[in-house]
């Protein structure tokens, strides 16, 4: 009987140790308050070669390019550039006019693309960026114990994924918009100055109103 009790005790002890070790699995290891899941910005280049002569783009080529812009849903955040071996000003002006219909300015320089642009052609490049947060959601830290005092790996997934999905220009996640020479203080006081400079409502005198009239 003593042997039986000892074997039962050893079995219970082994099961307890096993459960303890199992509880340590999937424990959070990030001991900072910074989220390990950060947005990742990816760029994709879309190209279209158009015939470009000395006078720029012909009407059929302009219509083809305009249709391509419509099909690509050209929008804010996209970057349009031109790769033209002839560096024709008329060609650039025609492409810039079509891009301006979508509120896009043609950028200087063009990214490296596959293939060679033959003389007499111009390559229009749309660079589109997208943002996502790989690995979200992350529920790997399933342990109730937190001996490392770590932050759950899913921490930050919600807000970073929403930011990546809603931001109009994903490039802003890498490099913010450049400011101008006009400071924020100068523009923020315009409303206050307008309020202070307004004449009081009673400055022009009170209007004469008869109390004897009325129904």
C-alpha positions in Angstrom: 0.0 0.0 0.0 2.9 2.3 0.8 4.3 1.8 -2.7 0.9 2.5 -4.2 0.6 5.8 -2.3 4.1 6.8 -3.3 3.4 6.1 -7.0 0.2 8.1 -6.8 2.1 11.0 -5.1 4.8 10.9 -7.7 2.2 10.9 -10.5 0.4 13.9 -9.0 3.7 15.8 -8.5 4.6 15.1 -12.2 1.2 16.3 -13.4 1.5 19.5 -11.3 5.0 20.2 -12.7 3.7 19.6 -16.2 0.8 22.0 -15.7 3.2 24.6 -14.3 5.5 24.3 -17.3 2.5 24.4 -19.6 1.4 27.6 -18.0 4.7 29.2 -18.7 4.3 28.7 -22.5 3.2 31.6 -24.5 4.2 34.1 -21.9 4.7 37.8 -22.9 8.3 38.8 -23.3 8.1 42.5 -24.4 9.0 44.4 -21.2 8.6 47.8 -22.8 5.5 49.9 -23.5 6.3 50.1 -27.2 4.2 47.9 -29.5 6.2 45.3 -31.4 3.6 45.4 -34.2 4.3 48.5 -36.3 2.8 49.5 -39.7 4.8 48.5 -42.7 4.6 50.6 -45.9 5.0 48.9 -49.3 5.4 50.6 -52.7 4.1 49.2 -56.0 4.9 50.7 -59.4 2.4 50.6 -62.3 3.6 51.6 -65.7 2.1 52.5 -69.1 4.1 53.3 -72.2 2.6 55.9 -74.5 3.6 57.2 -78.0 5.2 60.6 -77.7 6.1 62.8 -80.7 7.6 66.2 -81.1 4.3 67.8 -80.3 3.6 65.7 -77.2 0.8 63.2 -77.0 -1.7 62.7 -79.7 -5.4 62.9 -78.9 -5.8 59.0 -79.0 -2.9 58.6 -76.7 -4.2 61.2 -74.3 -7.6 59.4 -74.3 -5.8 56.1 -73.6 -3.8 57.6 -70.8 -6.9 59.3 -69.3 -8.7 56.0 -69.4 -5.8 54.3 -67.6 -5.8 57.0 -64.9 -9.5 56.3 -64.4 -9.1 52.5 -64.3 -6.3 52.9 -61.8 -8.5 55.2 -59.6 -5.7 57.8 -59.4 -6.1 59.5 -56.0 -4.3 61.4 -53.3 -1.2 59.6 -52.1 -0.3 58.3 -55.5 2.9 59.6 -57.1 3.0 60.1 -60.9 6.3 60.4 -62.7 7.5 60.3 -66.3 10.4 58.4 -67.9 11.0 60.0 -71.2 14.3 59.5 -73.2 13.5 62.6 -75.3 12.7 64.8 -72.2 10.0 66.5 -74.3 8.3 69.5 -72.6 5.1 69.0 -74.6 4.8 65.4 -73.5 5.3 66.4 -69.8 2.7 69.2 -70.1 0.1 66.8 -71.6 0.7 64.2 -69.0 0.6 66.8 -66.2 -2.7 68.2 -67.5 -4.3 64.8 -67.3 -2.9 64.0 -63.9 -4.1 67.4 -62.6 -7.7 66.4 -63.3 -7.2 64.0 -60.4 -5.5 66.6 -58.2 -2.0 65.0 -58.7 1.2 66.9 -59.6 3.8 65.1 -61.7 7.0 64.4 -59.6 10.5 65.0 -60.7 12.4 61.9 -61.5 11.1 58.4 -61.9 11.7 55.1 -60.1 13.6 52.3 -61.8 11.3 50.1 -63.7 11.6 46.9 -65.7 12.4 47.1 -69.4 13.8 49.8 -71.6 11.8 52.8 -72.9 12.3 53.0 -76.7 12.8 56.4 -78.4 9.5 57.9 -79.4 7.8 56.5 -76.3 7.3 57.8 -72.8 6.6 55.7 -69.7 4.1 57.0 -67.2 4.7 55.5 -63.7 2.2 55.5 -60.9 3.8 54.7 -57.5 1.2 53.6 -55.0 1.9 52.9 -51.4 0.0 50.7 -49.0 0.3 50.3 -45.2 -0.5 47.2 -43.1 0.5 45.7 -39.8 1.9 42.1 -40.3 1.2 39.6 -37.6 -2.0 41.2 -36.3 -3.9 40.0 -34.4 -1.4 38.1 -32.2 -2.8 35.8 -29.5 0.4 33.8 -28.9 0.8 35.0 -25.3 -2.0 32.8 -23.8 -0.5 32.2 -20.4 -2.2 33.7 -17.4 1.2 34.0 -15.7 3.4 37.0 -16.5 6.7 36.6 -14.7 8.4 38.9 -17.2 6.0 41.7 -16.5 5.7 41.9 -20.3 3.3 43.6 -22.6 1.0 41.3 -24.6 2.2 40.9 -28.2 -1.3 41.9 -29.4 -0.8 45.3 -27.7 -1.0 48.1 -30.3 -2.5 45.9 -33.1 -5.8 47.7 -33.0 -4.7 51.3 -33.1 -1.8 50.6 -35.6 -4.0 48.6 -37.9 -6.7 51.3 -37.9 -4.1 54.0 -38.6 -2.7 52.0 -41.5 -6.1 51.5 -42.9 -7.4 55.1 -42.6 -4.3 57.2 -43.4 -4.8 59.0 -46.7 -1.1 58.9 -47.7 0.8 55.9 -46.3 4.1 57.7 -47.0 3.3 60.0 -44.1 4.0 57.0 -41.8 7.6 57.1 -43.0 8.2 60.8 -43.5 5.7 63.5 -42.4 4.7 66.4 -44.6 7.2 69.2 -44.8 6.2 72.5 -43.2 6.4 75.9 -44.7 7.9 79.2 -43.5 4.5 80.3 -42.0 4.4 79.3 -38.3 1.4 77.8 -36.6 1.2 80.7 -34.2 0.7 83.2 -37.0 -2.3 81.3 -38.5 -3.9 80.3 -35.2 -4.3 83.9 -34.0 -6.3 85.0 -37.0 -9.6 84.0 -35.5 -8.7 85.6 -32.2 -7.7 88.9 -33.9 -10.9 88.9 -35.9 -13.0 88.5 -32.8 -11.2 91.3 -30.9 -11.4 93.7 -33.8 -15.1 93.4 -34.3 -17.0 96.5 -33.1 -19.4 96.0 -30.2 -23.0 95.5 -31.3 -24.2 98.6 -29.5 -21.6 100.9 -31.1 -24.0 102.1 -33.8 -26.7 103.1 -31.3 -30.0 101.5 -30.5 -32.8 101.2 -33.1 -36.0 103.1 -32.4 -38.8 100.6 -31.7 -42.4 101.7 -30.9 -44.1 99.9 -28.1 -47.5 101.1 -29.1 -47.7 99.1 -32.3 -48.6 95.5 -32.4 -51.5 93.2 -32.2 
